[in-house]
Each structure stands twice: as C-alpha cells, then as structure tokens.
C-alpha cells in the first residue's frame, strides 16, 4: 500500500469510528440513537476540521458527544500520521522507514531526519497554545456561566480555534461576544497561529530565543517562513479593510456600532475566513460583495503544515509570482531572491486546477439536487466545505440528503488534498527517462 493511500484510508477510518461514536445514544442530549447522516456529517466535519453542522452542537449533543467532536477535531488538526506516530512514541515503539516516509509526506518535509523531534515539537506547540487559549478565555466564560460550564466552554473553544475547526457550543457561534476584545483576540490569535504552520512557529521561537539570550549567530529565515508570514499578513490586512468598507453600512451585519467595534468585526471576519469557521455576525445577511470576498479568502486558506485548509498561501504566492514573471518577460520564477523549481510550479498549478474542478463539480451537483437554492449560497457552502472553513449562510441543515453527501465528500477531498487523493487512487508517480520533443503552443 502506498503512503498516500495509507493517509487517505487513515482519515476514512477515523471518520468511521467517529460516526459510530456519535450515533450512540449517550452522544445525543435526548439519549436516543442519532441519525446516521447527521453522525457521518458531523464526524467528517470534525475530522476535516471544517465546522459545518447540520444540528446545533451545543444542544443536540450531550457532553460525551461534544467531547467526541473535540477529540475528532484534535486528531484532524494534528493530522492522521502525526496522531498515530505520537501514539507509537507514547507506547515506546520505534517506527520504521515506511512510517518516516509517511510523516515526511504528511507534513510536506524535505527530508526524513528528525521525524521524532518534529512530532514532539508539534504536540508541545499544540498543548502550549491550547492551554494559553483556555486560560485567556476562562475569565469571560466563568463570569458568564460559572466554573463548571465556563471551564468546558473555554476548553472546547480553545481547542476548536487552534485546530481551525470552527465548532462552537453557542447557537449563534460567537455573535454574543462580537464586542469582547479578550474573546475576539484570543480566538483570532489561536486561529492565526494554528493555521500558519508549525515550521513557521518553530522558526519564530528560535529567532526570539536567540534575541533574548543575545546570541551572535542570526537565524536565516526559510523561504516557507517568509512566504507564509508575509502572505498571511497581507491577506489579513486586505480582508479587514475590504470587510470594513463593504459591510460597514450594512445594518444587518455591522449594525450601527462605533468605529472601534466595526474594526473588531472586520478583523474577526478577515481572520475566520482563513479556514476557521467561527462567526461574529450573521453570514447569511452579508452583502453579495461581502460573501464573494469571503469565498475568495476561504479558497486561499491557511499555510502548509498548519491546521487549516484551502489551496494554501504558498500556492497563491507561487502562482502570482509566475504571473509576475510572465508580465515582466522573465523565464524564471523568483521569490525573495530564490528561484522556484519547475516541479513546485507544476504542483501549484495542479493544486489550483484540481481545487477549482472539485468546487465546480460539487456546485453543479448540489445545484441539481437542490434547485431552489441561490447560486451564491451553494458556491459559498461548497467552498467552505472544500477549504475546511465551516462558515455558512445558514443552509447546511436544510439541504437535501444528497447535497449533504456531496458536502461530506467535498470536505474529505479538501482535507486530504486533491493531489494526495489522486496519488492514492492512481498510485505514486514513477519517474521516466523518456523525453519528448518541445513545440510551441498559442496560449492566452
């Protein structure tokens, strides 16, 4: 069995186990057997760290059901191979070459050395950020709901935010706390760092450590770090300005609040569209322009090795750099004075074409199964599912069973990745020594 097939089947196995657990009577608040479609949809949404829900998580599921959803989201955020490797390390076993290759492919690492240290660093980073989030959310939730309920709310939302899962125990997500600076900045802090990637966080930590101890040797940031951080900052800034300008006069979303609250709402919306799935406004009441900008930001998504989805920030930068090179008449694609290899450019193109094809196909099928829905609603839902975001205009629970199945498949494809899924179905590509003659072709 190929490595890609192992990863894809691993996610399916976790989804299947999660579905069985969520179907059990002790997982629902009324103590009855759960609807299989609801259980499957929720399990897939949790494992794929999407956050789309066909029922209200806080009232429909019992404590055990909510705990299972949180565990599935944690596994999905870490990734199947990271989780299984960590469990192998816990029981003291060593993993073989095949598992090292799987880790390398799952984390998109250039080499196999230091896999054990990487897994431990990922787990440690996850725990540090999630515990920090819990401590920051505790004062607000404990004040509003008491210690028992407040602690659980803080734990659930911190883990959900770090994994970019988007599940909330509140019926209106975080609309109630749209003006709470502590809640908004804690959640956005977890979302950003959860989605930016472990490698970026590690490099950031090493740089800060060297500065604090005044170490003479300076860290040279990798190209991954430069691209991920710069693109993330640009998208966050542009998203905030765009939402502020477009939704500022919309009484159904930003309302008649002051400028400071408008900035807070615009900032949260810009962050959460990066595959997080929480909402502090009614998404269904946004303007068409606001929905379209949200779709674009959702499609781009987070960064590689992070907990988010989408085509990734690095893919966007490679494609935009290709366009820039063509417009300037250059034959090389450069990023921060580094040449981008042709195989990497081909991979970026493959990701884009595969992602667009998946979105178009899913949108067409749902438009056929649910013809009464508006196009923008269907497109929004499909992109949200594919990019594992979880934002919705409010149609998730009302779509047909066939549409729910399509969304389930779309979430799965978006989580494992188009290229990895195709590799698992067709087998890993084999190098060839055959080279064909080159010929020109009219393009554009």
ROLOTOR-925492 format. One record per residue (C-alpha): residue in one letter; x, y, z. Coordinates in nm, 4 decimals, decimal comma. Layout:
% residues N
{aa:a east:X north:Y up:Z} .
...
END
This chain:
% residues 444
{aa:x east:0,0000 north:0,0000 up:0,0000} .
{aa:x east:0,1316 north:0,3420 up:-0,0976} .
{aa:x east:0,1954 north:0,6127 up:0,1606} .
{aa:x east:-0,0714 north:0,8418 up:0,0141} .
{aa:x east:-0,3263 north:0,5608 up:0,0282} .
{aa:x east:-0,2361 north:0,4932 up:0,3912} .
{aa:x east:-0,3016 north:0,8563 up:0,4847} .
{aa:x east:-0,6310 north:0,8740 up:0,2931} .
{aa:x east:-0,7583 north:0,5466 up:0,4404} .
{aa:x east:-0,6437 north:0,6592 up:0,7847} .
{aa:x east:-0,8681 north:0,9652 up:0,7684} .
{aa:x east:-1,1574 north:0,7477 up:0,6491} .
{aa:x east:-1,1022 north:0,5106 up:0,9427} .
{aa:x east:-1,1101 north:0,7972 up:1,1938} .
{aa:x east:-1,4280 north:0,9343 up:1,0323} .
{aa:x east:-1,5897 north:0,5896 up:1,0505} .
{aa:x east:-1,5035 north:0,5473 up:1,4191} .
{aa:x east:-1,6285 north:0,8984 up:1,4911} .
{aa:x east:-1,9556 north:0,8262 up:1,3091} .
{aa:x east:-2,0175 north:0,5155 up:1,5193} .
{aa:x east:-1,9452 north:0,7015 up:1,8435} .
{aa:x east:-2,1718 north:0,9939 up:1,7508} .
{aa:x east:-2,4544 north:0,7546 up:1,6596} .
{aa:x east:-2,4632 north:0,6097 up:2,0114} .
{aa:x east:-2,7478 north:0,7168 up:2,2453} .
{aa:x east:-2,5015 north:0,8556 up:2,5019} .
{aa:x east:-2,3769 north:1,1049 up:2,2412} .
{aa:x east:-2,7105 north:1,2825 up:2,1999} .
{aa:x east:-2,8739 north:1,5076 up:2,4584} .
{aa:x east:-3,2070 north:1,3232 up:2,4404} .
{aa:x east:-3,0463 north:0,9815 up:2,4841} .
{aa:x east:-3,1721 north:0,8302 up:2,1545} .
{aa:x east:-2,9843 north:0,6832 up:1,8593} .
{aa:x east:-2,8503 north:0,9524 up:1,6301} .
{aa:x east:-2,9399 north:0,9878 up:1,2621} .
{aa:x east:-2,6597 north:0,8144 up:1,0634} .
{aa:x east:-2,6364 north:1,1035 up:0,8144} .
{aa:x east:-2,6076 north:1,3584 up:1,0970} .
{aa:x east:-2,3426 north:1,1450 up:1,2684} .
{aa:x east:-2,1458 north:1,0954 up:0,9453} .
{aa:x east:-2,1669 north:1,4631 up:0,8508} .
{aa:x east:-2,0596 north:1,5793 up:1,1978} .
{aa:x east:-1,7760 north:1,3267 up:1,2199} .
{aa:x east:-1,6448 north:1,4240 up:0,8755} .
{aa:x east:-1,6753 north:1,7935 up:0,9582} .
{aa:x east:-1,4804 north:1,7412 up:1,2821} .
{aa:x east:-1,2040 north:1,5202 up:1,1386} .
{aa:x east:-1,1686 north:1,7540 up:0,8395} .
{aa:x east:-1,1643 north:2,0489 up:1,0876} .
{aa:x east:-1,4400 north:2,2180 up:0,8909} .
{aa:x east:-1,7097 north:2,3153 up:1,1397} .
{aa:x east:-2,0119 north:2,2862 up:0,9119} .
{aa:x east:-2,3001 north:2,1484 up:1,1172} .
{aa:x east:-2,6467 north:2,0203 up:1,0350} .
{aa:x east:-2,7533 north:2,0424 up:1,4006} .
{aa:x east:-2,6761 north:2,2752 up:1,6915} .
{aa:x east:-2,3689 north:2,1228 up:1,8554} .
{aa:x east:-2,4340 north:2,2764 up:2,1979} .
{aa:x east:-2,7894 north:2,1465 up:2,2392} .
{aa:x east:-2,8143 north:1,8410 up:2,0127} .
{aa:x east:-2,5127 north:1,6544 up:2,1506} .
{aa:x east:-2,4520 north:1,5518 up:2,5108} .
{aa:x east:-2,1253 north:1,6169 up:2,6944} .
{aa:x east:-1,9871 north:1,2894 up:2,5546} .
{aa:x east:-2,0921 north:1,3794 up:2,2021} .
{aa:x east:-1,9248 north:1,7183 up:2,2345} .
{aa:x east:-1,6127 north:1,5512 up:2,3746} .
{aa:x east:-1,6004 north:1,3089 up:2,0796} .
{aa:x east:-1,6337 north:1,6003 up:1,8360} .
{aa:x east:-1,3488 north:1,7806 up:2,0113} .
{aa:x east:-1,1270 north:1,4695 up:2,0007} .
{aa:x east:-1,2003 north:1,4178 up:1,6315} .
{aa:x east:-1,1161 north:1,7823 up:1,5613} .
{aa:x east:-0,7887 north:1,7463 up:1,7540} .
{aa:x east:-0,6945 north:1,4373 up:1,5545} .
{aa:x east:-0,7953 north:1,6076 up:1,2311} .
{aa:x east:-0,5992 north:1,9207 up:1,3155} .
{aa:x east:-0,2834 north:1,7317 up:1,4014} .
{aa:x east:-0,3270 north:1,5003 up:1,1056} .
{aa:x east:-0,3694 north:1,1244 up:1,0950} .
{aa:x east:0,0017 north:1,0425 up:1,0633} .
{aa:x east:0,1066 north:1,2882 up:1,3363} .
{aa:x east:-0,1501 north:1,1437 up:1,5771} .
{aa:x east:-0,0658 north:0,7795 up:1,5086} .
{aa:x east:0,3079 north:0,8465 up:1,5284} .
{aa:x east:0,2623 north:1,0247 up:1,8615} .
{aa:x east:0,0699 north:0,7256 up:1,9967} .
{aa:x east:0,3500 north:0,4953 up:1,8791} .
{aa:x east:0,6024 north:0,7132 up:2,0645} .
{aa:x east:0,3856 north:0,7070 up:2,3784} .
{aa:x east:0,3947 north:0,3288 up:2,3985} .
{aa:x east:0,7707 north:0,3305 up:2,3417} .
{aa:x east:0,7826 north:0,1745 up:1,9952} .
{aa:x east:1,0103 north:0,2846 up:1,7132} .
{aa:x east:0,8663 north:0,3500 up:1,3694} .
{aa:x east:1,0130 north:0,2065 up:1,0536} .
{aa:x east:1,1181 north:0,3636 up:0,7242} .
{aa:x east:0,7667 north:0,3434 up:0,5799} .
{aa:x east:0,6244 north:0,5459 up:0,8686} .
{aa:x east:0,9047 north:0,8028 up:0,8329} .
{aa:x east:0,8182 north:0,8435 up:0,4654} .
{aa:x east:0,4507 north:0,8841 up:0,5587} .
{aa:x east:0,5379 north:1,1558 up:0,8116} .
{aa:x east:0,7554 north:1,3316 up:0,5544} .
{aa:x east:0,4705 north:1,3334 up:0,3008} .
{aa:x east:0,2016 north:1,4242 up:0,5533} .
{aa:x east:0,3997 north:1,7219 up:0,6878} .
{aa:x east:0,5450 north:1,8108 up:0,3465} .
{aa:x east:0,9007 north:1,7969 up:0,4836} .
{aa:x east:1,2087 north:1,7923 up:0,2580} .
{aa:x east:1,3724 north:1,5034 up:0,4431} .
{aa:x east:1,3049 north:1,2187 up:0,6863} .
{aa:x east:1,5642 north:1,3025 up:0,9523} .
{aa:x east:1,4447 north:1,4270 up:1,2899} .
{aa:x east:1,0895 north:1,2983 up:1,2493} .
{aa:x east:1,0603 north:1,2093 up:1,6185} .
{aa:x east:1,1712 north:1,5547 up:1,7298} .
{aa:x east:0,9294 north:1,7180 up:1,4842} .
{aa:x east:0,6326 north:1,5203 up:1,6177} .
{aa:x east:0,7233 north:1,6056 up:1,9770} .
{aa:x east:0,7606 north:1,9724 up:1,8852} .
{aa:x east:0,4198 north:1,9730 up:1,7161} .
{aa:x east:0,2500 north:1,8152 up:2,0183} .
{aa:x east:0,4265 north:2,0537 up:2,2595} .
{aa:x east:0,3348 north:2,3562 up:2,0471} .
{aa:x east:-0,0263 north:2,2433 up:2,0308} .
{aa:x east:-0,0527 north:2,1998 up:2,4080} .
{aa:x east:0,1141 north:2,5345 up:2,4827} .
{aa:x east:-0,1178 north:2,7328 up:2,2564} .
{aa:x east:-0,4343 north:2,5468 up:2,3574} .
{aa:x east:-0,3647 north:2,5835 up:2,7304} .
{aa:x east:-0,2847 north:2,9527 up:2,6795} .
{aa:x east:-0,6149 north:2,9939 up:2,4971} .
{aa:x east:-0,8033 north:2,8186 up:2,7759} .
{aa:x east:-0,6518 north:3,0458 up:3,0422} .
{aa:x east:-0,7358 north:3,3586 up:2,8408} .
{aa:x east:-1,0963 north:3,2524 up:2,7777} .
{aa:x east:-1,1642 north:3,1388 up:3,1349} .
{aa:x east:-1,2339 north:3,4831 up:3,2913} .
{aa:x east:-1,5087 north:3,5658 up:3,0406} .
{aa:x east:-1,6795 north:3,2265 up:3,0277} .
{aa:x east:-1,6570 north:3,1588 up:3,4016} .
{aa:x east:-1,8066 north:3,5007 up:3,4745} .
{aa:x east:-2,0977 north:3,4332 up:3,2383} .
{aa:x east:-2,1620 north:3,0619 up:3,3033} .
{aa:x east:-1,9954 north:2,9620 up:3,6317} .
{aa:x east:-1,6927 north:2,7409 up:3,6872} .
{aa:x east:-1,8121 north:2,4023 up:3,5569} .
{aa:x east:-1,9729 north:2,5279 up:3,2373} .
{aa:x east:-1,7163 north:2,8051 up:3,1924} .
{aa:x east:-1,4180 north:2,5692 up:3,2059} .
{aa:x east:-1,5723 north:2,3360 up:2,9473} .
{aa:x east:-1,6582 north:2,6275 up:2,7170} .
{aa:x east:-1,3014 north:2,7583 up:2,7430} .
{aa:x east:-1,1520 north:2,4149 up:2,6684} .
{aa:x east:-1,3866 north:2,3453 up:2,3774} .
{aa:x east:-1,3462 north:2,6811 up:2,2035} .
{aa:x east:-0,9689 north:2,6988 up:2,2560} .
{aa:x east:-0,9091 north:2,3570 up:2,1013} .
{aa:x east:-1,1621 north:2,4251 up:1,8259} .
{aa:x east:-0,9969 north:2,7588 up:1,7422} .
{aa:x east:-0,6387 north:2,6261 up:1,7426} .
{aa:x east:-0,7390 north:2,3435 up:1,5079} .
{aa:x east:-0,9326 north:2,5878 up:1,2890} .
{aa:x east:-1,2332 north:2,3591 up:1,3406} .
{aa:x east:-1,4976 north:2,6275 up:1,3886} .
{aa:x east:-1,7257 north:2,4231 up:1,6139} .
{aa:x east:-1,8962 north:2,6295 up:1,8824} .
{aa:x east:-2,1273 north:2,5371 up:2,1693} .
{aa:x east:-2,3204 north:2,8598 up:2,1264} .
{aa:x east:-2,6179 north:2,8572 up:1,8915} .
{aa:x east:-2,5034 north:3,1798 up:1,7222} .
{aa:x east:-2,1323 north:3,0888 up:1,7337} .
{aa:x east:-1,9512 north:3,3952 up:1,8788} .
{aa:x east:-2,2042 north:3,6651 up:1,7883} .
{aa:x east:-2,2706 north:3,7207 up:2,1585} .
{aa:x east:-1,9019 north:3,8073 up:2,2112} .
{aa:x east:-1,8536 north:4,0180 up:1,8975} .
{aa:x east:-1,7630 north:4,3204 up:2,1125} .
{aa:x east:-1,5435 north:4,1342 up:2,3611} .
{aa:x east:-1,1835 north:4,2273 up:2,2846} .
{aa:x east:-1,0477 north:3,9465 up:2,5030} .
{aa:x east:-1,2548 north:3,6721 up:2,3353} .
{aa:x east:-1,2056 north:3,8078 up:1,9829} .
{aa:x east:-0,8282 north:3,8461 up:2,0095} .
{aa:x east:-0,7839 north:3,5140 up:2,1912} .
{aa:x east:-0,9796 north:3,3251 up:1,9259} .
{aa:x east:-0,8112 north:3,5068 up:1,6359} .
{aa:x east:-0,4686 north:3,4567 up:1,7974} .
{aa:x east:-0,5302 north:3,0801 up:1,8100} .
{aa:x east:-0,6714 north:3,0714 up:1,4566} .
{aa:x east:-0,3772 north:3,2587 up:1,3023} .
{aa:x east:-0,1032 north:3,0581 up:1,4726} .
{aa:x east:-0,2900 north:2,7306 up:1,4245} .
{aa:x east:-0,3179 north:2,7954 up:1,0524} .
{aa:x east:0,0228 north:2,9468 up:0,9842} .
{aa:x east:0,2099 north:2,6179 up:1,0253} .
{aa:x east:0,4356 north:2,4511 up:1,2804} .
{aa:x east:0,7552 north:2,5246 up:1,0890} .
{aa:x east:0,6839 north:2,8989 up:1,0964} .
{aa:x east:0,6138 north:2,8880 up:1,4713} .
{aa:x east:0,9341 north:2,6909 up:1,5329} .
{aa:x east:1,1468 north:2,9378 up:1,3365} .
{aa:x east:0,9785 north:3,2246 up:1,5175} .
{aa:x east:1,0572 north:3,0616 up:1,8512} .
{aa:x east:1,4239 north:3,0058 up:1,7613} .
{aa:x east:1,4572 north:3,3693 up:1,6483} .
{aa:x east:1,3025 north:3,5001 up:1,9714} .
{aa:x east:1,5184 north:3,2688 up:2,1819} .
{aa:x east:1,8358 north:3,3868 up:2,0096} .
{aa:x east:1,7376 north:3,7506 up:2,0577} .
{aa:x east:1,6610 north:3,7009 up:2,4278} .
{aa:x east:1,9909 north:3,5283 up:2,5025} .
{aa:x east:2,1695 north:3,7750 up:2,2712} .
{aa:x east:2,3181 north:3,5003 up:2,0628} .
{aa:x east:2,5518 north:3,6308 up:1,7919} .
{aa:x east:2,4544 north:3,3736 up:1,5295} .
{aa:x east:2,1471 north:3,5034 up:1,3488} .
{aa:x east:1,8793 north:3,2735 up:1,2145} .
{aa:x east:1,8239 north:3,2848 up:0,8387} .
{aa:x east:1,4510 north:3,2512 up:0,7875} .
{aa:x east:1,3449 north:2,9883 up:0,5367} .
{aa:x east:1,1501 north:3,0702 up:0,2219} .
{aa:x east:0,8484 north:2,8935 up:0,3750} .
{aa:x east:0,8583 north:3,1335 up:0,6708} .
{aa:x east:0,8903 north:3,4447 up:0,4561} .
{aa:x east:0,6118 north:3,3460 up:0,2172} .
{aa:x east:0,3697 north:3,2186 up:0,4849} .
{aa:x east:0,4077 north:3,5179 up:0,7187} .
{aa:x east:0,4075 north:3,7909 up:0,4532} .
{aa:x east:0,1117 north:3,6440 up:0,2630} .
{aa:x east:-0,0842 north:3,5901 up:0,5837} .
{aa:x east:-0,0277 north:3,9492 up:0,6983} .
{aa:x east:-0,1214 north:4,0890 up:0,3567} .
{aa:x east:-0,4409 north:3,8834 up:0,3366} .
{aa:x east:-0,5423 north:3,9715 up:0,6927} .
{aa:x east:-0,4907 north:4,3425 up:0,6278} .
{aa:x east:-0,6680 north:4,3404 up:0,2911} .
{aa:x east:-0,9542 north:4,1326 up:0,4309} .
{aa:x east:-1,0045 north:4,3668 up:0,7259} .
{aa:x east:-1,0115 north:4,6764 up:0,5028} .
{aa:x east:-1,2408 north:4,5084 up:0,2490} .
{aa:x east:-1,4962 north:4,3913 up:0,5067} .
{aa:x east:-1,4855 north:4,7265 up:0,6823} .
{aa:x east:-1,5586 north:4,9155 up:0,3606} .
{aa:x east:-1,8260 north:4,6774 up:0,2312} .
{aa:x east:-2,0173 north:4,5775 up:0,5457} .
{aa:x east:-1,9756 north:4,8992 up:0,7451} .
{aa:x east:-2,3072 north:5,0377 up:0,6207} .
{aa:x east:-2,4924 north:4,7059 up:0,6315} .
{aa:x east:-2,7355 north:4,7317 up:0,9279} .
{aa:x east:-2,7884 north:4,3528 up:0,9259} .
{aa:x east:-2,4228 north:4,2687 up:0,9981} .
{aa:x east:-2,2119 north:4,5504 up:1,1412} .
{aa:x east:-2,5158 north:4,7484 up:1,2514} .
{aa:x east:-2,4956 north:5,0990 up:1,3919} .
{aa:x east:-2,1990 north:5,0342 up:1,6213} .
{aa:x east:-1,8969 north:5,2620 up:1,6615} .
{aa:x east:-1,5808 north:5,2517 up:1,4507} .
{aa:x east:-1,3878 north:5,0501 up:1,7113} .
{aa:x east:-1,6494 north:4,7727 up:1,7021} .
{aa:x east:-1,6599 north:4,7886 up:1,3233} .
{aa:x east:-1,2836 north:4,7331 up:1,3158} .
{aa:x east:-1,3193 north:4,4420 up:1,5584} .
{aa:x east:-1,5903 north:4,2809 up:1,3453} .
{aa:x east:-1,3940 north:4,3345 up:1,0225} .
{aa:x east:-1,0769 north:4,1919 up:1,1803} .
{aa:x east:-1,2577 north:3,8835 up:1,3105} .
{aa:x east:-1,4264 north:3,8235 up:0,9762} .
{aa:x east:-1,0930 north:3,8545 up:0,7947} .
{aa:x east:-0,9292 north:3,6015 up:1,0275} .
{aa:x east:-1,2126 north:3,3499 up:1,0473} .
{aa:x east:-1,2442 north:3,3205 up:0,6685} .
{aa:x east:-0,8932 north:3,1711 up:0,6711} .
{aa:x east:-1,0492 north:2,8262 up:0,7353} .
{aa:x east:-1,1559 north:2,8885 up:1,0973} .
{aa:x east:-1,5352 north:2,8808 up:1,0713} .
{aa:x east:-1,6406 north:3,0910 up:1,3715} .
{aa:x east:-1,8633 north:3,3884 up:1,3029} .
{aa:x east:-1,9382 north:3,7048 up:1,4984} .
{aa:x east:-2,2019 north:3,8300 up:1,2509} .
{aa:x east:-2,4911 north:3,6667 up:1,0635} .
{aa:x east:-2,3181 north:3,5392 up:0,7482} .
{aa:x east:-2,6496 north:3,4922 up:0,5678} .
{aa:x east:-2,7192 north:3,8664 up:0,5916} .
{aa:x east:-2,3918 north:3,9805 up:0,4368} .
{aa:x east:-2,3939 north:4,1675 up:0,1088} .
{aa:x east:-2,3209 north:3,9762 up:-0,2124} .
{aa:x east:-1,9849 north:4,1534 up:-0,2384} .
{aa:x east:-1,9015 north:4,0544 up:0,1200} .
{aa:x east:-1,9927 north:3,6916 up:0,0509} .
{aa:x east:-1,7779 north:3,6864 up:-0,2628} .
{aa:x east:-1,4745 north:3,8268 up:-0,0802} .
{aa:x east:-1,5306 north:3,5645 up:0,1906} .
{aa:x east:-1,5380 north:3,2923 up:-0,0767} .
{aa:x east:-1,2081 north:3,4152 up:-0,2218} .
{aa:x east:-1,0355 north:3,4261 up:0,1182} .
{aa:x east:-1,1753 north:3,0846 up:0,2125} .
{aa:x east:-1,0472 north:2,9324 up:-0,1121} .
{aa:x east:-0,6942 north:3,0601 up:-0,0432} .
{aa:x east:-0,6996 north:2,9257 up:0,3121} .
{aa:x east:-0,4129 north:2,8836 up:0,5562} .
{aa:x east:-0,0473 north:2,7807 up:0,5222} .
{aa:x east:0,1144 north:2,4369 up:0,4733} .
{aa:x east:0,1664 north:2,2201 up:0,7852} .
{aa:x east:-0,0991 north:2,4264 up:0,9655} .
{aa:x east:-0,4412 north:2,3109 up:1,0809} .
{aa:x east:-0,6310 north:2,4976 up:0,8078} .
{aa:x east:-0,7312 north:2,4072 up:0,4538} .
{aa:x east:-0,7643 north:2,5828 up:0,1187} .
{aa:x east:-0,5112 north:2,5890 up:-0,1635} .
{aa:x east:-0,2623 north:2,7436 up:0,0874} .
{aa:x east:-0,0803 north:3,0760 up:0,0944} .
{aa:x east:0,2342 north:2,9314 up:-0,0638} .
{aa:x east:0,0383 north:2,8059 up:-0,3656} .
{aa:x east:-0,1076 north:3,1536 up:-0,4120} .
{aa:x east:0,2358 north:3,3176 up:-0,3965} .
{aa:x east:0,3894 north:3,0736 up:-0,6445} .
{aa:x east:0,1049 north:3,1322 up:-0,8909} .
{aa:x east:0,1134 north:3,5112 up:-0,8524} .
{aa:x east:0,4930 north:3,5070 up:-0,8908} .
{aa:x east:0,4514 north:3,3057 up:-1,2121} .
{aa:x east:0,2106 north:3,5698 up:-1,3428} .
{aa:x east:0,4513 north:3,8462 up:-1,2430} .
{aa:x east:0,7403 north:3,6715 up:-1,4202} .
{aa:x east:0,5360 north:3,6357 up:-1,7398} .
{aa:x east:0,4298 north:4,0014 up:-1,7357} .
{aa:x east:0,7914 north:4,1087 up:-1,6870} .
{aa:x east:0,9106 north:3,8828 up:-1,9691} .
{aa:x east:1,1230 north:3,6655 up:-1,7397} .
{aa:x east:1,1816 north:3,2918 up:-1,7798} .
{aa:x east:1,2478 north:3,2269 up:-1,4106} .
{aa:x east:1,0048 north:3,2496 up:-1,1189} .
{aa:x east:1,1647 north:3,4231 up:-0,8206} .
{aa:x east:1,0525 north:3,4619 up:-0,4592} .
{aa:x east:1,2720 north:3,6581 up:-0,2182} .
{aa:x east:1,5725 north:3,6191 up:-0,4494} .
{aa:x east:1,5218 north:3,2443 up:-0,4703} .
{aa:x east:1,4369 north:3,0528 up:-0,7875} .
{aa:x east:1,1252 north:2,8362 up:-0,7692} .
{aa:x east:1,1775 north:2,4896 up:-0,9152} .
{aa:x east:0,9618 north:2,3803 up:-1,2108} .
{aa:x east:0,8184 north:2,0739 up:-1,0250} .
{aa:x east:0,6962 north:2,3085 up:-0,7496} .
{aa:x east:0,5282 north:2,5347 up:-1,0066} .
{aa:x east:0,3618 north:2,2318 up:-1,1676} .
{aa:x east:0,2415 north:2,1194 up:-0,8242} .
{aa:x east:0,0908 north:2,4630 up:-0,7559} .
{aa:x east:-0,0884 north:2,4571 up:-1,0921} .
{aa:x east:-0,2121 north:2,1045 up:-1,0196} .
{aa:x east:-0,3469 north:2,2107 up:-0,6803} .
{aa:x east:-0,5302 north:2,5071 up:-0,8331} .
{aa:x east:-0,6836 north:2,3122 up:-1,1240} .
{aa:x east:-0,7814 north:2,0202 up:-0,9012} .
{aa:x east:-0,9337 north:2,2506 up:-0,6387} .
{aa:x east:-1,1320 north:2,4571 up:-0,8910} .
{aa:x east:-1,2547 north:2,1385 up:-1,0604} .
{aa:x east:-1,3722 north:1,9940 up:-0,7287} .
{aa:x east:-1,5571 north:2,3145 up:-0,6365} .
{aa:x east:-1,7226 north:2,3423 up:-0,9797} .
{aa:x east:-1,8310 north:1,9775 up:-0,9842} .
{aa:x east:-1,9722 north:1,9880 up:-0,6310} .
{aa:x east:-2,1534 north:2,3153 up:-0,7017} .
{aa:x east:-2,3146 north:2,1754 up:-1,0172} .
{aa:x east:-2,4339 north:1,8576 up:-0,8434} .
{aa:x east:-2,5843 north:2,0443 up:-0,5460} .
{aa:x east:-2,7490 north:2,2921 up:-0,7854} .
{aa:x east:-2,9155 north:1,9903 up:-0,9485} .
{aa:x east:-3,0198 north:1,8234 up:-0,6223} .
{aa:x east:-3,1404 north:2,1478 up:-0,4595} .
{aa:x east:-3,2552 north:2,3748 up:-0,7449} .
{aa:x east:-3,4377 north:2,6151 up:-0,5111} .
{aa:x east:-3,1137 north:2,7371 up:-0,3512} .
{aa:x east:-2,9428 north:3,0511 up:-0,4763} .
{aa:x east:-2,6153 north:3,0082 up:-0,6652} .
{aa:x east:-2,4140 north:3,2261 up:-0,4257} .
{aa:x east:-2,5375 north:3,0163 up:-0,1310} .
{aa:x east:-2,4377 north:2,6902 up:-0,2977} .
{aa:x east:-2,0962 north:2,8207 up:-0,4050} .
{aa:x east:-2,0349 north:2,9609 up:-0,0561} .
{aa:x east:-2,1251 north:2,6290 up:0,1082} .
{aa:x east:-1,9115 north:2,4224 up:-0,1306} .
{aa:x east:-1,6022 north:2,6440 up:-0,0964} .
{aa:x east:-1,6496 north:2,6464 up:0,2817} .
{aa:x east:-1,6591 north:2,2654 up:0,2785} .
{aa:x east:-1,3654 north:2,2225 up:0,0403} .
{aa:x east:-1,1441 north:2,4760 up:0,2193} .
{aa:x east:-1,2475 north:2,3206 up:0,5545} .
{aa:x east:-1,3721 north:2,6563 up:0,6813} .
{aa:x east:-1,7175 north:2,5899 up:0,8246} .
{aa:x east:-1,8820 north:2,9266 up:0,7601} .
{aa:x east:-2,2352 north:2,9019 up:0,6234} .
{aa:x east:-2,5146 north:3,1266 up:0,5042} .
{aa:x east:-2,7488 north:2,9065 up:0,7075} .
{aa:x east:-2,8484 north:2,6416 up:0,4532} .
{aa:x east:-2,6431 north:2,3469 up:0,5825} .
{aa:x east:-2,9217 north:2,1876 up:0,7862} .
{aa:x east:-3,1893 north:2,2416 up:0,5205} .
{aa:x east:-3,0162 north:2,0933 up:0,2137} .
{aa:x east:-3,1185 north:1,7511 up:0,0860} .
{aa:x east:-2,9520 north:1,4280 up:0,1958} .
{aa:x east:-2,7840 north:1,4008 up:-0,1453} .
{aa:x east:-2,6380 north:1,7507 up:-0,1031} .
{aa:x east:-2,5138 north:1,6585 up:0,2462} .
{aa:x east:-2,3335 north:1,3566 up:0,0989} .
{aa:x east:-2,1708 north:1,5781 up:-0,1651} .
{aa:x east:-2,0581 north:1,8204 up:0,1072} .
{aa:x east:-1,9167 north:1,5280 up:0,3075} .
{aa:x east:-1,7120 north:1,4132 up:0,0064} .
{aa:x east:-1,6025 north:1,7715 up:-0,0611} .
{aa:x east:-1,4838 north:1,8168 up:0,2987} .
{aa:x east:-1,2857 north:1,4935 up:0,2782} .
{aa:x east:-1,1221 north:1,5870 up:-0,0543} .
{aa:x east:-1,0345 north:1,9300 up:0,0831} .
{aa:x east:-0,8773 north:1,7868 up:0,3988} .
{aa:x east:-0,6578 north:1,5154 up:0,2466} .
{aa:x east:-0,5733 north:1,7299 up:-0,0558} .
{aa:x east:-0,6543 north:1,6829 up:-0,4228} .
{aa:x east:-0,3050 north:1,5711 up:-0,5252} .
{aa:x east:-0,2681 north:1,3281 up:-0,2348} .
{aa:x east:-0,6097 north:1,1760 up:-0,3060} .
{aa:x east:-0,5321 north:1,1327 up:-0,6766} .
{aa:x east:-0,1968 north:0,9799 up:-0,5864} .
{aa:x east:-0,3712 north:0,7297 up:-0,3573} .
{aa:x east:-0,6130 north:0,6324 up:-0,6357} .
{aa:x east:-0,3668 north:0,6225 up:-0,9252} .
{aa:x east:-0,0529 north:0,5245 up:-0,7342} .
{aa:x east:0,2593 north:0,7287 up:-0,6689} .
{aa:x east:0,4058 north:0,8809 up:-0,9886} .
{aa:x east:0,7040 north:0,6979 up:-1,1327} .
{aa:x east:0,9997 north:0,8796 up:-1,2894} .
{aa:x east:1,0516 north:0,8305 up:-1,6613} .
{aa:x east:1,3560 north:0,8578 up:-1,8847} .
{aa:x east:1,1526 north:0,9307 up:-2,1947} .
{aa:x east:1,1740 north:1,2920 up:-2,3133} .
{aa:x east:0,9600 north:1,4184 up:-2,5988} .
{aa:x east:1,0439 north:1,6969 up:-2,8456} .
{aa:x east:0,9453 north:2,0521 up:-2,7492} .
{aa:x east:0,6952 north:2,2525 up:-2,9555} .
{aa:x east:0,5313 north:2,5944 up:-2,9223} .
{aa:x east:0,1607 north:2,6385 up:-2,8472} .
{aa:x east:-0,0554 north:2,9510 up:-2,8619} .
{aa:x east:-0,1687 north:3,0361 up:-2,5080} .
{aa:x east:-0,3777 north:3,3290 up:-2,3849} .
END
